[in-house]
Amino acid sequence: MFKTILLPVDVAHLDEGQKTLEFALAVMSPDTAIILLYVMEDIPNWTDIDLPPNFKENSMESARKALETIAETTDKAVQIETRVGHAYSTILKEAEAMNADLIILASHKPGLKEYFIGSNTTKVVSHANCSVVVVR
């Protein structure tokens, strides 16, 4: 079956992250590694003056705690990773580095921005070197 399943999670939509974990648990074998991944959009350093102190560090810590909350809903071992970068390219890079067999993404109703520049989900599905499941 699958040895490594990557679950990118948008912490603004934790309920969708929970759905993807439930799907992963349904398709995993006993030796499957499940990895929850949060990617914080890279914020240019020149904006630091306008941000509260330690904004980036606090955001990453908050995201890690949110992923831990999802991971605690199962008795299976779930690895948590956080990265900084553009969502779709970082997801693809991490999937490659982790040798993921499957990426499970949540899909939510697209906003106006997605109609013009495309969603991260669409880009991951189009460019991944492994299987991708989109959970709605």
Residue pairs with C-beta under 8 A, 6 or more apart in sequence:
1 27
1 28
1 29
1 32
2 27
2 28
2 29
2 32
2 101
2 102
3 31
3 32
3 33
3 99
3 101
4 32
4 33
4 35
4 98
4 99
4 100
4 101
4 102
5 24
5 27
5 28
5 32
5 33
5 34
5 35
5 100
5 101
5 102
5 103
5 104
6 35
6 37
6 91
6 94
6 95
6 98
6 100
6 102
6 103
6 104
7 17
7 20
7 21
7 24
7 34
7 35
7 36
7 37
7 103
7 104
8 37
8 38
8 39
8 87
8 91
8 103
8 105
8 124
9 16
9 17
9 20
9 36
9 37
9 38
9 66
9 67
9 70
9 106
10 16
10 17
10 38
10 106
11 17
11 38
11 62
11 63
11 66
11 67
13 106
13 108
14 66
14 69
14 70
16 106
16 107
16 108
16 135
17 36
17 67
17 70
17 106
18 70
18 73
19 106
19 135
20 104
20 105
20 106
20 135
21 34
21 36
21 70
21 71
21 73
21 74
21 78
23 104
23 133
23 135
24 32
24 34
24 102
24 104
25 34
25 74
25 76
27 102
28 34
28 76
33 77
33 79
34 76
34 77
34 78
34 79
35 78
35 79
35 80
35 81
35 98
35 100
36 67
36 70
36 71
36 78
36 79
36 80
36 81
37 81
37 82
37 83
37 91
37 94
38 60
38 63
38 64
38 66
38 67
38 81
38 82
38 83
39 82
39 83
39 84
39 85
39 86
39 87
39 90
39 91
40 56
40 59
40 60
40 63
40 82
40 83
40 84
41 84
41 85
41 86
41 87
42 84
42 85
42 86
43 51
43 56
48 55
52 58
56 84
60 82
60 84
63 82
64 80
64 82
67 80
67 82
68 80
70 78
71 78
71 80
81 94
83 90
83 94
84 90
85 93
87 120
88 120
88 123
88 124
88 127
91 103
91 120
91 124
92 124
92 127
92 128
92 129
94 100
95 103
95 128
95 129
95 130
96 129
100 130
101 130
101 131
102 130
102 131
102 132
102 133
103 124
103 128
103 130
103 131
103 132
103 133
104 132
104 133
104 135
105 120
105 121
105 124
105 125
105 132
105 133
105 134
105 135
106 121
106 134
106 135
106 136
107 119
107 121
107 134
107 135
107 136
110 119
121 134
124 132
125 132
125 134
